């Protein structure tokens, strides 16, 4: 079962809590907004999570003060 973390940039104010919790999956732009770390170099608001990052992603969703993160689970694999 895979999971994706979706960033709603219309809600985000770049406080950085999610970046601290998911440092291997997220980086920040010059203004502090989170971006997915992708191997192809493209910027994205969706992070495909490794199974071992699920707990940190759950914590990031709970801690986001502006509810700018959503965790989606894909059960159709």
N, CA, C, O and CB atoms as a CASP TS submission, in Angstrom:
PFRMAT TS
TARGET T0000
AUTHOR 0000-0000-0000
METHOD Language model
MODEL 1
PARENT N/A
ATOM      1  N   UNK     1       0.846  -1.171   0.000  1.00  0.00           N
ATOM      2  CA  UNK     1       0.000   0.000   0.000  1.00  0.00           C
ATOM      3  C   UNK     1       0.896   1.240   0.000  1.00  0.00           C
ATOM      4  O   UNK     1       1.712   1.425   0.904  1.00  0.00           O
ATOM      5  CB  UNK     1      -0.965  -0.006   1.223  1.00  0.00           C
ATOM      6  N   UNK     2       0.742   2.069  -0.998  1.00  0.00           N
ATOM      7  CA  UNK     2       1.555   3.285  -1.076  1.00  0.00           C
ATOM      8  C   UNK     2       0.763   4.479  -0.563  1.00  0.00           C
ATOM      9  O   UNK     2      -0.461   4.430  -0.445  1.00  0.00           O
ATOM     10  CB  UNK     2       2.028   3.537  -2.525  1.00  0.00           C
ATOM     11  N   UNK     3       1.477   5.536  -0.266  1.00  0.00           N
ATOM     12  CA  UNK     3       0.838   6.749   0.228  1.00  0.00           C
ATOM     13  C   UNK     3       1.474   7.960  -0.443  1.00  0.00           C
ATOM     14  O   UNK     3       2.643   7.946  -0.828  1.00  0.00           O
ATOM     15  CB  UNK     3       0.954   6.851   1.772  1.00  0.00           C
ATOM     16  N   UNK     4       0.670   8.999  -0.568  1.00  0.00           N
ATOM     17  CA  UNK     4       1.140  10.267  -1.119  1.00  0.00           C
ATOM     18  C   UNK     4       0.782  11.383  -0.155  1.00  0.00           C
ATOM     19  O   UNK     4      -0.293  11.382   0.445  1.00  0.00           O
ATOM     20  CB  UNK     4       0.531  10.534  -2.524  1.00  0.00           C
ATOM     21  N   UNK     5       1.687  12.326  -0.014  1.00  0.00           N
ATOM     22  CA  UNK     5       1.445  13.521   0.779  1.00  0.00           C
ATOM     23  C   UNK     5       1.213  14.663  -0.197  1.00  0.00           C
ATOM     24  O   UNK     5       2.064  14.968  -1.033  1.00  0.00           O
ATOM     25  CB  UNK     5       2.641  13.827   1.757  1.00  0.00           C
ATOM     26  N   UNK     6       0.064  15.279  -0.080  1.00  0.00           N
ATOM     27  CA  UNK     6      -0.301  16.368  -0.985  1.00  0.00           C
ATOM     28  C   UNK     6      -0.209  17.701  -0.243  1.00  0.00           C
ATOM     29  O   UNK     6      -0.739  17.849   0.858  1.00  0.00           O
ATOM     30  CB  UNK     6      -1.733  16.157  -1.557  1.00  0.00           C
ATOM     31  N   UNK     7       0.471  18.666  -0.859  1.00  0.00           N
ATOM     32  CA  UNK     7       0.647  19.996  -0.273  1.00  0.00           C
ATOM     33  C   UNK     7      -0.321  20.959  -0.945  1.00  0.00           C
ATOM     34  O   UNK     7      -0.331  21.083  -2.170  1.00  0.00           O
ATOM     35  CB  UNK     7       2.120  20.491  -0.425  1.00  0.00           C
ATOM     36  N   UNK     8      -1.129  21.638  -0.147  1.00  0.00           N
ATOM     37  CA  UNK     8      -2.039  22.660  -0.667  1.00  0.00           C
ATOM     38  C   UNK     8      -1.348  24.010  -0.478  1.00  0.00           C
ATOM     39  O   UNK     8      -1.386  24.597   0.603  1.00  0.00           O
ATOM     40  CB  UNK     8      -3.451  22.619   0.062  1.00  0.00           C
ATOM     41  N   UNK     9      -0.719  24.489  -1.550  1.00  0.00           N
ATOM     42  CA  UNK     9       0.031  25.739  -1.455  1.00  0.00           C
ATOM     43  C   UNK     9      -0.865  26.955  -1.230  1.00  0.00           C
ATOM     44  O   UNK     9      -0.365  28.009  -0.836  1.00  0.00           O
ATOM     45  CB  UNK     9       0.846  25.939  -2.708  1.00  0.00           C
ATOM     46  N   UNK    10      -2.163  26.845  -1.465  1.00  0.00           N
ATOM     47  CA  UNK    10      -3.056  27.977  -1.194  1.00  0.00           C
ATOM     48  C   UNK    10      -3.262  28.157   0.305  1.00  0.00           C
ATOM     49  O   UNK    10      -3.626  29.245   0.752  1.00  0.00           O
ATOM     50  CB  UNK    10      -4.413  27.775  -1.893  1.00  0.00           C
ATOM     51  N   UNK    11      -3.033  27.105   1.086  1.00  0.00           N
ATOM     52  CA  UNK    11      -3.157  27.188   2.544  1.00  0.00           C
ATOM     53  C   UNK    11      -1.814  27.388   3.236  1.00  0.00           C
ATOM     54  O   UNK    11      -1.739  28.005   4.298  1.00  0.00           O
ATOM     55  CB  UNK    11      -3.817  25.934   3.078  1.00  0.00           C
ATOM     56  N   UNK    12      -0.767  26.868   2.632  1.00  0.00           N
ATOM     57  CA  UNK    12       0.560  26.872   3.245  1.00  0.00           C
ATOM     58  C   UNK    12       1.113  28.291   3.393  1.00  0.00           C
ATOM     59  O   UNK    12       0.940  29.137   2.515  1.00  0.00           O
ATOM     60  CB  UNK    12       1.521  26.023   2.417  1.00  0.00           C
ATOM     61  N   UNK    13       1.783  28.531   4.528  1.00  0.00           N
ATOM     62  CA  UNK    13       2.469  29.805   4.744  1.00  0.00           C
ATOM     63  C   UNK    13       3.969  29.603   4.937  1.00  0.00           C
ATOM     64  O   UNK    13       4.671  30.517   5.370  1.00  0.00           O
ATOM     65  CB  UNK    13       1.879  30.526   5.957  1.00  0.00           C
ATOM     66  N   UNK    14       4.455  28.417   4.619  1.00  0.00           N
ATOM     67  CA  UNK    14       5.892  28.163   4.652  1.00  0.00           C
ATOM     68  C   UNK    14       6.510  28.150   6.033  1.00  0.00           C
ATOM     69  O   UNK    14       7.633  28.627   6.198  1.00  0.00           O
ATOM     70  CB  UNK    14       6.579  29.170   3.843  1.00  0.00           C
ATOM     71  N   UNK    15       5.827  27.626   7.021  1.00  0.00           N
ATOM     72  CA  UNK    15       6.364  27.596   8.384  1.00  0.00           C
ATOM     73  C   UNK    15       7.441  26.541   8.577  1.00  0.00           C
ATOM     74  O   UNK    15       8.273  26.668   9.476  1.00  0.00           O
ATOM     75  CB  UNK    15       5.252  27.355   9.365  1.00  0.00           C
ATOM     76  N   UNK    16       7.441  25.496   7.747  1.00  0.00           N
ATOM     77  CA  UNK    16       8.543  24.547   7.719  1.00  0.00           C
ATOM     78  C   UNK    16       8.462  23.326   8.615  1.00  0.00           C
ATOM     79  O   UNK    16       9.401  22.530   8.640  1.00  0.00           O
ATOM     80  CB  UNK    16       9.728  25.243   8.048  1.00  0.00           C
ATOM     81  N   UNK    17       7.373  23.147   9.352  1.00  0.00           N
ATOM     82  CA  UNK    17       7.272  21.967  10.215  1.00  0.00           C
ATOM     83  C   UNK    17       7.346  20.678   9.404  1.00  0.00           C
ATOM     84  O   UNK    17       8.015  19.726   9.806  1.00  0.00           O
ATOM     85  CB  UNK    17       5.970  22.004  11.017  1.00  0.00           C
ATOM     86  N   UNK    18       6.664  20.648   8.274  1.00  0.00           N
ATOM     87  CA  UNK    18       6.668  19.436   7.444  1.00  0.00           C
ATOM     88  C   UNK    18       8.060  19.159   6.884  1.00  0.00           C
ATOM     89  O   UNK    18       8.463  18.003   6.762  1.00  0.00           O
ATOM     90  CB  UNK    18       5.657  19.569   6.294  1.00  0.00           C
ATOM     91  N   UNK    19       8.784  20.205   6.548  1.00  0.00           N
ATOM     92  CA  UNK    19      10.133  20.030   6.004  1.00  0.00           C
ATOM     93  C   UNK    19      11.053  19.423   7.063  1.00  0.00           C
ATOM     94  O   UNK    19      11.901  18.589   6.742  1.00  0.00           O
ATOM     95  CB  UNK    19      10.701  21.384   5.506  1.00  0.00           C
ATOM     96  N   UNK    20      10.892  19.833   8.312  1.00  0.00           N
ATOM     97  CA  UNK    20      11.697  19.264   9.395  1.00  0.00           C
ATOM     98  C   UNK    20      11.388  17.788   9.608  1.00  0.00           C
ATOM     99  O   UNK    20      12.295  16.986   9.833  1.00  0.00           O
ATOM    100  CB  UNK    20      11.461  20.035  10.691  1.00  0.00           C
ATOM    101  N   UNK    21      10.111  17.428   9.538  1.00  0.00           N
ATOM    102  CA  UNK    21       9.710  16.045   9.779  1.00  0.00           C
ATOM    103  C   UNK    21      10.011  15.125   8.601  1.00  0.00           C
ATOM    104  O   UNK    21      10.240  13.930   8.790  1.00  0.00           O
ATOM    105  CB  UNK    21       8.240  15.990  10.094  1.00  0.00           C
ATOM    106  N   UNK    22      10.014  15.669   7.396  1.00  0.00           N
ATOM    107  CA  UNK    22      10.214  14.861   6.185  1.00  0.00           C
ATOM    108  C   UNK    22      11.386  15.390   5.365  1.00  0.00           C
ATOM    109  O   UNK    22      11.271  15.614   4.160  1.00  0.00           O
ATOM    110  CB  UNK    22       8.936  14.848   5.327  1.00  0.00           C
ATOM    111  N   UNK    23      12.500  15.581   6.033  1.00  0.00           N
ATOM    112  CA  UNK    23      13.666  16.200   5.383  1.00  0.00           C
ATOM    113  C   UNK    23      14.187  15.403   4.190  1.00  0.00           C
ATOM    114  O   UNK    23      14.778  15.983   3.279  1.00  0.00           O
ATOM    115  CB  UNK    23      14.779  16.368   6.389  1.00  0.00           C
ATOM    116  N   UNK    24      13.982  14.102   4.178  1.00  0.00           N
ATOM    117  CA  UNK    24      14.445  13.317   3.029  1.00  0.00           C
ATOM    118  C   UNK    24      13.508  13.420   1.836  1.00  0.00           C
ATOM    119  O   UNK    24      13.907  13.135   0.707  1.00  0.00           O
ATOM    120  CB  UNK    24      14.601  11.867   3.423  1.00  0.00           C
ATOM    121  N   UNK    25      12.258  13.826   2.076  1.00  0.00           N
ATOM    122  CA  UNK    25      11.263  13.900   1.004  1.00  0.00           C
ATOM    123  C   UNK    25      10.916  15.320   0.583  1.00  0.00           C
ATOM    124  O   UNK    25      10.429  15.536  -0.527  1.00  0.00           O
ATOM    125  CB  UNK    25      10.017  13.202   1.431  1.00  0.00           C
ATOM    126  N   UNK    26      11.161  16.290   1.459  1.00  0.00           N
ATOM    127  CA  UNK    26      10.798  17.678   1.166  1.00  0.00           C
ATOM    128  C   UNK    26      12.013  18.591   1.241  1.00  0.00           C
ATOM    129  O   UNK    26      12.949  18.355   2.005  1.00  0.00           O
ATOM    130  CB  UNK    26       9.719  18.166   2.135  1.00  0.00           C
ATOM    131  N   UNK    27      11.972  19.611   0.447  1.00  0.00           N
ATOM    132  CA  UNK    27      12.938  20.693   0.518  1.00  0.00           C
ATOM    133  C   UNK    27      12.131  21.988   0.475  1.00  0.00           C
ATOM    134  O   UNK    27      10.910  21.942   0.319  1.00  0.00           O
ATOM    135  CB  UNK    27      14.005  20.617  -0.658  1.00  0.00           C
ATOM    136  N   UNK    28      12.777  23.125   0.609  1.00  0.00           N
ATOM    137  CA  UNK    28      12.029  24.383   0.567  1.00  0.00           C
ATOM    138  C   UNK    28      12.468  25.220  -0.623  1.00  0.00           C
ATOM    139  O   UNK    28      13.602  25.135  -1.096  1.00  0.00           O
ATOM    140  CB  UNK    28      12.219  25.175   1.874  1.00  0.00           C
ATOM    141  N   UNK    29      11.527  26.031  -1.088  1.00  0.00           N
ATOM    142  CA  UNK    29      11.870  26.982  -2.142  1.00  0.00           C
ATOM    143  C   UNK    29      12.497  28.208  -1.474  1.00  0.00           C
ATOM    144  O   UNK    29      12.616  28.225  -0.249  1.00  0.00           O
ATOM    145  CB  UNK    29      10.603  27.378  -2.999  1.00  0.00           C
ATOM    146  N   UNK    30      12.901  29.226  -2.223  1.00  0.00           N
ATOM    147  CA  UNK    30      13.557  30.394  -1.610  1.00  0.00           C
ATOM    148  C   UNK    30      12.702  31.130  -0.572  1.00  0.00           C
ATOM    149  O   UNK    30      13.238  31.881   0.243  1.00  0.00           O
ATOM    150  CB  UNK    30      13.948  31.362  -2.686  1.00  0.00           C
ATOM    151  N   UNK    31      11.391  30.925  -0.592  1.00  0.00           N
ATOM    152  CA  UNK    31      10.490  31.615   0.335  1.00  0.00           C
ATOM    153  C   UNK    31      10.053  30.725   1.494  1.00  0.00           C
ATOM    154  O   UNK    31       9.242  31.141   2.321  1.00  0.00           O
ATOM    155  CB  UNK    31       9.268  32.115  -0.409  1.00  0.00           C
ATOM    156  N   UNK    32      10.588  29.498   1.562  1.00  0.00           N
ATOM    157  CA  UNK    32      10.287  28.602   2.666  1.00  0.00           C
ATOM    158  C   UNK    32       9.143  27.635   2.437  1.00  0.00           C
ATOM    159  O   UNK    32       8.802  26.867   3.337  1.00  0.00           O
ATOM    160  CB  UNK    32       9.992  29.391   3.846  1.00  0.00           C
ATOM    161  N   UNK    33       8.543  27.650   1.261  1.00  0.00           N
ATOM    162  CA  UNK    33       7.439  26.738   0.968  1.00  0.00           C
ATOM    163  C   UNK    33       7.979  25.352   0.629  1.00  0.00           C
ATOM    164  O   UNK    33       9.025  25.236  -0.009  1.00  0.00           O
ATOM    165  CB  UNK    33       6.575  27.279  -0.193  1.00  0.00           C
ATOM    166  N   UNK    34       7.275  24.301   1.051  1.00  0.00           N
ATOM    167  CA  UNK    34       7.768  22.948   0.815  1.00  0.00           C
ATOM    168  C   UNK    34       7.631  22.515  -0.640  1.00  0.00           C
ATOM    169  O   UNK    34       6.659  22.845  -1.320  1.00  0.00           O
ATOM    170  CB  UNK    34       7.035  21.976   1.700  1.00  0.00           C
ATOM    171  N   UNK    35       8.618  21.778  -1.090  1.00  0.00           N
ATOM    172  CA  UNK    35       8.613  21.173  -2.418  1.00  0.00           C
ATOM    173  C   UNK    35       9.042  19.720  -2.279  1.00  0.00           C
ATOM    174  O   UNK    35       9.897  19.386  -1.459  1.00  0.00           O
ATOM    175  CB  UNK    35       9.551  21.947  -3.402  1.00  0.00           C
ATOM    176  N   UNK    36       8.439  18.871  -3.086  1.00  0.00           N
ATOM    177  CA  UNK    36       8.841  17.467  -3.090  1.00  0.00           C
ATOM    178  C   UNK    36      10.230  17.341  -3.692  1.00  0.00           C
ATOM    179  O   UNK    36      10.544  17.988  -4.691  1.00  0.00           O
ATOM    180  CB  UNK    36       7.827  16.601  -3.874  1.00  0.00           C
ATOM    181  N   UNK    37      11.054  16.509  -3.084  1.00  0.00           N
ATOM    182  CA  UNK    37      12.359  16.179  -3.668  1.00  0.00           C
ATOM    183  C   UNK    37      12.097  15.097  -4.707  1.00  0.00           C
ATOM    184  O   UNK    37      11.670  13.993  -4.369  1.00  0.00           O
ATOM    185  CB  UNK    37      13.409  15.697  -2.565  1.00  0.00           C
ATOM    186  N   UNK    38      12.354  15.418  -5.970  1.00  0.00           N
ATOM    187  CA  UNK    38      12.130  14.447  -7.042  1.00  0.00           C
ATOM    188  C   UNK    38      13.420  14.218  -7.806  1.00  0.00           C
ATOM    189  O   UNK    38      14.198  15.143  -8.037  1.00  0.00           O
ATOM    190  CB  UNK    38      11.015  14.925  -7.998  1.00  0.00           C
ATOM    191  N   UNK    39      13.628  12.990  -8.187  1.00  0.00           N
ATOM    192  CA  UNK    39      14.854  12.625  -8.901  1.00  0.00           C
ATOM    193  C   UNK    39      14.975  13.328 -10.246  1.00  0.00           C
ATOM    194  O   UNK    39      16.084  13.579 -10.717  1.00  0.00           O
ATOM    195  CB  UNK    39      14.905  11.126  -9.108  1.00  0.00           C
ATOM    196  N   UNK    40      13.838  13.650 -10.871  1.00  0.00           N
ATOM    197  CA  UNK    40      13.886  14.288 -12.192  1.00  0.00           C
ATOM    198  C   UNK    40      14.077  15.800 -12.117  1.00  0.00           C
ATOM    199  O   UNK    40      14.183  16.458 -13.152  1.00  0.00           O
ATOM    200  CB  UNK    40      12.619  13.981 -12.954  1.00  0.00           C
ATOM    201  N   UNK    41      14.124  16.362 -10.901  1.00  0.00           N
ATOM    202  CA  UNK    41      14.379  17.787 -10.737  1.00  0.00           C
ATOM    203  C   UNK    41      13.161  18.681 -10.831  1.00  0.00           C
ATOM    204  O   UNK    41      13.268  19.884 -10.592  1.00  0.00           O
ATOM    205  CB  UNK    41      15.346  18.215 -11.738  1.00  0.00           C
ATOM    206  N   UNK    42      12.004  18.130 -11.171  1.00  0.00           N
ATOM    207  CA  UNK    42      10.792  18.942 -11.263  1.00  0.00           C
ATOM    208  C   UNK    42      10.237  19.245  -9.872  1.00  0.00           C
ATOM    209  O   UNK    42      10.393  18.454  -8.942  1.00  0.00           O
ATOM    210  CB  UNK    42       9.731  18.229 -12.115  1.00  0.00           C
ATOM    211  N   UNK    43       9.595  20.390  -9.750  1.00  0.00           N
ATOM    212  CA  UNK    43       8.963  20.762  -8.489  1.00  0.00           C
ATOM    213  C   UNK    43       7.559  20.183  -8.463  1.00  0.00           C
ATOM    214  O   UNK    43       6.880  20.110  -9.487  1.00  0.00           O
ATOM    215  CB  UNK    43       8.932  22.308  -8.305  1.00  0.00           C
ATOM    216  N   UNK    44       7.141  19.780  -7.293  1.00  0.00           N
ATOM    217  CA  UNK    44       5.844  19.144  -7.173  1.00  0.00           C
ATOM    218  C   UNK    44       5.249  19.406  -5.803  1.00  0.00           C
ATOM    219  O   UNK    44       5.967  19.621  -4.826  1.00  0.00           O
ATOM    220  CB  UNK    44       5.954  17.647  -7.426  1.00  0.00           C
ATOM    221  N   UNK    45       3.937  19.384  -5.750  1.00  0.00           N
ATOM    222  CA  UNK    45       3.225  19.517  -4.493  1.00  0.00           C
ATOM    223  C   UNK    45       2.755  18.180  -3.958  1.00  0.00           C
ATOM    224  O   UNK    45       2.017  18.128  -2.975  1.00  0.00           O
ATOM    225  CB  UNK    45       2.055  20.438  -4.659  1.00  0.00           C
ATOM    226  N   UNK    46       3.176  17.097  -4.597  1.00  0.00           N
ATOM    227  CA  UNK    46       2.801  15.757  -4.164  1.00  0.00           C
ATOM    228  C   UNK    46       4.054  14.926  -3.927  1.00  0.00           C
ATOM    229  O   UNK    46       4.938  14.846  -4.780  1.00  0.00           O
ATOM    230  CB  UNK    46       1.885  15.077  -5.205  1.00  0.00           C
ATOM    231  N   UNK    47       4.109  14.318  -2.764  1.00  0.00           N
ATOM    232  CA  UNK    47       5.252  13.493  -2.382  1.00  0.00           C
ATOM    233  C   UNK    47       4.810  12.036  -2.340  1.00  0.00           C
ATOM    234  O   UNK    47       3.874  11.691  -1.619  1.00  0.00           O
ATOM    235  CB  UNK    47       5.835  13.938  -1.005  1.00  0.00           C
ATOM    236  N   UNK    48       5.472  11.187  -3.100  1.00  0.00           N
ATOM    237  CA  UNK    48       5.229   9.752  -3.010  1.00  0.00           C
ATOM    238  C   UNK    48       6.113   9.234  -1.887  1.00  0.00           C
ATOM    239  O   UNK    48       7.337   9.353  -1.937  1.00  0.00           O
ATOM    240  CB  UNK    48       5.526   9.011  -4.380  1.00  0.00           C
ATOM    241  N   UNK    49       5.487   8.664  -0.886  1.00  0.00           N
ATOM    242  CA  UNK    49       6.189   8.290   0.338  1.00  0.00           C
ATOM    243  C   UNK    49       6.638   6.839   0.341  1.00  0.00           C
ATOM    244  O   UNK    49       5.926   5.950  -0.127  1.00  0.00           O
ATOM    245  CB  UNK    49       5.311   8.543   1.527  1.00  0.00           C
ATOM    246  N   UNK    50       7.815   6.618   0.869  1.00  0.00           N
ATOM    247  CA  UNK    50       8.264   5.262   1.167  1.00  0.00           C
ATOM    248  C   UNK    50       7.508   4.803   2.411  1.00  0.00           C
ATOM    249  O   UNK    50       7.082   5.625   3.222  1.00  0.00           O
ATOM    250  CB  UNK    50       9.831   5.196   1.382  1.00  0.00           C
ATOM    251  N   UNK    51       7.347   3.508   2.555  1.00  0.00           N
ATOM    252  CA  UNK    51       6.590   2.970   3.688  1.00  0.00           C
ATOM    253  C   UNK    51       7.146   3.449   5.030  1.00  0.00           C
ATOM    254  O   UNK    51       6.381   3.696   5.962  1.00  0.00           O
ATOM    255  CB  UNK    51       6.596   1.444   3.642  1.00  0.00           C
ATOM    256  N   UNK    52       8.470   3.582   5.136  1.00  0.00           N
ATOM    257  CA  UNK    52       9.070   4.002   6.406  1.00  0.00           C
ATOM    258  C   UNK    52       8.879   5.488   6.699  1.00  0.00           C
ATOM    259  O   UNK    52       9.240   5.945   7.784  1.00  0.00           O
ATOM    260  CB  UNK    52      10.541   3.681   6.403  1.00  0.00           C
ATOM    261  N   UNK    53       8.329   6.244   5.771  1.00  0.00           N
ATOM    262  CA  UNK    53       8.074   7.671   5.984  1.00  0.00           C
ATOM    263  C   UNK    53       6.621   7.942   6.373  1.00  0.00           C
ATOM    264  O   UNK    53       6.254   9.085   6.647  1.00  0.00           O
ATOM    265  CB  UNK    53       8.424   8.457   4.726  1.00  0.00           C
ATOM    266  N   UNK    54       5.810   6.916   6.398  1.00  0.00           N
ATOM    267  CA  UNK    54       4.378   7.080   6.664  1.00  0.00           C
ATOM    268  C   UNK    54       4.115   7.714   8.035  1.00  0.00           C
ATOM    269  O   UNK    54       3.284   8.615   8.151  1.00  0.00           O
ATOM    270  CB  UNK    54       3.674   5.726   6.578  1.00  0.00           C
ATOM    271  N   UNK    55       4.807   7.255   9.054  1.00  0.00           N
ATOM    272  CA  UNK    55       4.600   7.780  10.409  1.00  0.00           C
ATOM    273  C   UNK    55       4.968   9.267  10.482  1.00  0.00           C
ATOM    274  O   UNK    55       4.233  10.054  11.079  1.00  0.00           O
ATOM    275  CB  UNK    55       5.434   6.975  11.431  1.00  0.00           C
ATOM    276  N   UNK    56       6.083   9.651   9.889  1.00  0.00           N
ATOM    277  CA  UNK    56       6.491  11.059   9.873  1.00  0.00           C
ATOM    278  C   UNK    56       5.491  11.900   9.089  1.00  0.00           C
ATOM    279  O   UNK    56       5.210  13.039   9.463  1.00  0.00           O
ATOM    280  CB  UNK    56       7.898  11.208   9.267  1.00  0.00           C
ATOM    281  N   UNK    57       4.954  11.349   8.005  1.00  0.00           N
ATOM    282  CA  UNK    57       3.956  12.076   7.218  1.00  0.00           C
ATOM    283  C   UNK    57       2.674  12.273   8.018  1.00  0.00           C
ATOM    284  O   UNK    57       2.079  13.350   7.978  1.00  0.00           O
ATOM    285  CB  UNK    57       3.652  11.328   5.909  1.00  0.00           C
ATOM    286  N   UNK    58       2.243  11.243   8.746  1.00  0.00           N
ATOM    287  CA  UNK    58       1.066  11.374   9.620  1.00  0.00           C
ATOM    288  C   UNK    58       1.279  12.491  10.637  1.00  0.00           C
ATOM    289  O   UNK    58       0.383  13.299  10.882  1.00  0.00           O
ATOM    290  CB  UNK    58       0.774  10.038  10.349  1.00  0.00           C
ATOM    291  N   UNK    59       2.464  12.529  11.219  1.00  0.00           N
ATOM    292  CA  UNK    59       2.796  13.562  12.207  1.00  0.00           C
ATOM    293  C   UNK    59       2.788  14.948  11.565  1.00  0.00           C
ATOM    294  O   UNK    59       2.290  15.902  12.162  1.00  0.00           O
ATOM    295  CB  UNK    59       4.173  13.279  12.843  1.00  0.00           C
ATOM    296  N   UNK    60       3.329  15.068  10.370  1.00  0.00           N
ATOM    297  CA  UNK    60       3.355  16.356   9.668  1.00  0.00           C
ATOM    298  C   UNK    60       1.941  16.854   9.388  1.00  0.00           C
ATOM    299  O   UNK    60       1.655  18.040   9.549  1.00  0.00           O
ATOM    300  CB  UNK    60       4.139  16.235   8.352  1.00  0.00           C
ATOM    301  N   UNK    61       1.063  15.953   8.971  1.00  0.00           N
ATOM    302  CA  UNK    61      -0.334  16.332   8.708  1.00  0.00           C
ATOM    303  C   UNK    61      -0.978  16.851   9.992  1.00  0.00           C
ATOM    304  O   UNK    61      -1.661  17.875   9.973  1.00  0.00           O
ATOM    305  CB  UNK    61      -1.141  15.124   8.145  1.00  0.00           C
ATOM    306  N   UNK    62      -0.766  16.157  11.094  1.00  0.00           N
ATOM    307  CA  UNK    62      -1.351  16.559  12.377  1.00  0.00           C
ATOM    308  C   UNK    62      -0.792  17.887  12.882  1.00  0.00           C
ATOM    309  O   UNK    62      -1.518  18.678  13.484  1.00  0.00           O
ATOM    310  CB  UNK    62      -1.111  15.478  13.418  1.00  0.00           C
ATOM    311  N   UNK    63       0.500  18.136  12.639  1.00  0.00           N
ATOM    312  CA  UNK    63       1.153  19.330  13.179  1.00  0.00           C
ATOM    313  C   UNK    63       0.991  20.578  12.319  1.00  0.00           C
ATOM    314  O   UNK    63       1.222  21.686  12.801  1.00  0.00           O
ATOM    315  CB  UNK    63       2.602  19.057  13.364  1.00  0.00           C
ATOM    316  N   UNK    64       0.603  20.424  11.069  1.00  0.00           N
ATOM    317  CA  UNK    64       0.487  21.591  10.194  1.00  0.00           C
ATOM    318  C   UNK    64      -0.574  22.544  10.746  1.00  0.00           C
ATOM    319  O   UNK    64      -1.743  22.169  10.840  1.00  0.00           O
ATOM    320  CB  UNK    64       0.134  21.159   8.740  1.00  0.00           C
ATOM    321  N   UNK    65      -0.192  23.761  11.111  1.00  0.00           N
ATOM    322  CA  UNK    65      -1.136  24.681  11.744  1.00  0.00           C
ATOM    323  C   UNK    65      -2.219  25.190  10.794  1.00  0.00           C
ATOM    324  O   UNK    65      -3.230  25.727  11.247  1.00  0.00           O
ATOM    325  CB  UNK    65      -0.390  25.851  12.317  1.00  0.00           C
ATOM    326  N   UNK    66      -2.026  25.033   9.505  1.00  0.00           N
ATOM    327  CA  UNK    66      -2.992  25.550   8.532  1.00  0.00           C
ATOM    328  C   UNK    66      -3.674  24.455   7.722  1.00  0.00           C
ATOM    329  O   UNK    66      -4.336  24.736   6.723  1.00  0.00           O
ATOM    330  CB  UNK    66      -2.306  26.506   7.597  1.00  0.00           C
ATOM    331  N   UNK    67      -3.512  23.213   8.150  1.00  0.00           N
ATOM    332  CA  UNK    67      -4.118  22.062   7.457  1.00  0.00           C
ATOM    333  C   UNK    67      -3.820  22.075   5.964  1.00  0.00           C
ATOM    334  O   UNK    67      -4.707  21.854   5.138  1.00  0.00           O
ATOM    335  CB  UNK    67      -5.630  22.050   7.675  1.00  0.00           C
ATOM    336  N   UNK    68      -2.569  22.334   5.632  1.00  0.00           N
ATOM    337  CA  UNK    68      -2.159  22.419   4.229  1.00  0.00           C
ATOM    338  C   UNK    68      -1.666  21.083   3.676  1.00  0.00           C
ATOM    339  O   UNK    68      -1.248  21.005   2.520  1.00  0.00           O
ATOM    340  CB  UNK    68      -1.072  23.461   4.075  1.00  0.00           C
ATOM    341  N   UNK    69      -1.712  20.041   4.489  1.00  0.00           N
ATOM    342  CA  UNK    69      -1.231  18.728   4.054  1.00  0.00           C
ATOM    343  C   UNK    69      -2.349  17.701   4.120  1.00  0.00           C
ATOM    344  O   UNK    69      -3.163  17.709   5.043  1.00  0.00           O
ATOM    345  CB  UNK    69      -0.043  18.273   4.915  1.00  0.00           C
ATOM    346  N   UNK    70      -2.378  16.813   3.126  1.00  0.00           N
ATOM    347  CA  UNK    70      -3.323  15.697   3.122  1.00  0.00           C
ATOM    348  C   UNK    70      -2.555  14.437   2.777  1.00  0.00           C
ATOM    349  O   UNK    70      -1.702  14.433   1.890  1.00  0.00           O
ATOM    350  CB  UNK    70      -4.498  15.936   2.113  1.00  0.00           C
ATOM    351  N   UNK    71      -2.868  13.379   3.486  1.00  0.00           N
ATOM    352  CA  UNK    71      -2.246  12.091   3.233  1.00  0.00           C
ATOM    353  C   UNK    71      -3.258  11.217   2.508  1.00  0.00           C
ATOM    354  O   UNK    71      -4.371  11.002   2.989  1.00  0.00           O
ATOM    355  CB  UNK    71      -1.761  11.421   4.557  1.00  0.00           C
ATOM    356  N   UNK    72      -2.860  10.723   1.359  1.00  0.00           N
ATOM    357  CA  UNK    72      -3.732   9.862   0.558  1.00  0.00           C
ATOM    358  C   UNK    72      -3.089   8.489   0.458  1.00  0.00           C
ATOM    359  O   UNK    72      -1.903   8.359   0.155  1.00  0.00           O
ATOM    360  CB  UNK    72      -3.984  10.465  -0.862  1.00  0.00           C
ATOM    361  N   UNK    73      -3.893   7.468   0.719  1.00  0.00           N
ATOM    362  CA  UNK    73      -3.417   6.098   0.632  1.00  0.00           C
ATOM    363  C   UNK    73      -3.979   5.451  -0.617  1.00  0.00           C
ATOM    364  O   UNK    73      -5.180   5.510  -0.878  1.00  0.00           O
ATOM    365  CB  UNK    73      -3.807   5.293   1.886  1.00  0.00           C
ATOM    366  N   UNK    74      -3.098   4.834  -1.385  1.00  0.00           N
ATOM    367  CA  UNK    74      -3.498   4.138  -2.593  1.00  0.00           C
ATOM    368  C   UNK    74      -3.538   2.648  -2.286  1.00  0.00           C
ATOM    369  O   UNK    74      -2.499   2.023  -2.078  1.00  0.00           O
ATOM    370  CB  UNK    74      -2.531   4.447  -3.776  1.00  0.00           C
ATOM    371  N   UNK    75      -4.732   2.087  -2.258  1.00  0.00           N
ATOM    372  CA  UNK    75      -4.887   0.662  -1.972  1.00  0.00           C
ATOM    373  C   UNK    75      -5.032  -0.160  -3.242  1.00  0.00           C
ATOM    374  O   UNK    75      -5.161  -1.382  -3.172  1.00  0.00           O
ATOM    375  CB  UNK    75      -6.089   0.435  -1.076  1.00  0.00           C
ATOM    376  N   UNK    76      -5.013   0.485  -4.395  1.00  0.00           N
ATOM    377  CA  UNK    76      -5.205  -0.197  -5.682  1.00  0.00           C
ATOM    378  C   UNK    76      -3.878  -0.406  -6.381  1.00  0.00           C
ATOM    379  O   UNK    76      -3.571   0.291  -7.348  1.00  0.00           O
ATOM    380  CB  UNK    76      -6.153   0.603  -6.587  1.00  0.00           C
ATOM    381  N   UNK    77      -3.096  -1.344  -5.914  1.00  0.00           N
ATOM    382  CA  UNK    77      -1.807  -1.622  -6.561  1.00  0.00           C
ATOM    383  C   UNK    77      -1.754  -3.023  -7.061  1.00  0.00           C
ATOM    384  O   UNK    77      -0.746  -3.437  -7.633  1.00  0.00           O
ATOM    385  CB  UNK    77      -0.656  -1.378  -5.614  1.00  0.00           C
TER
END
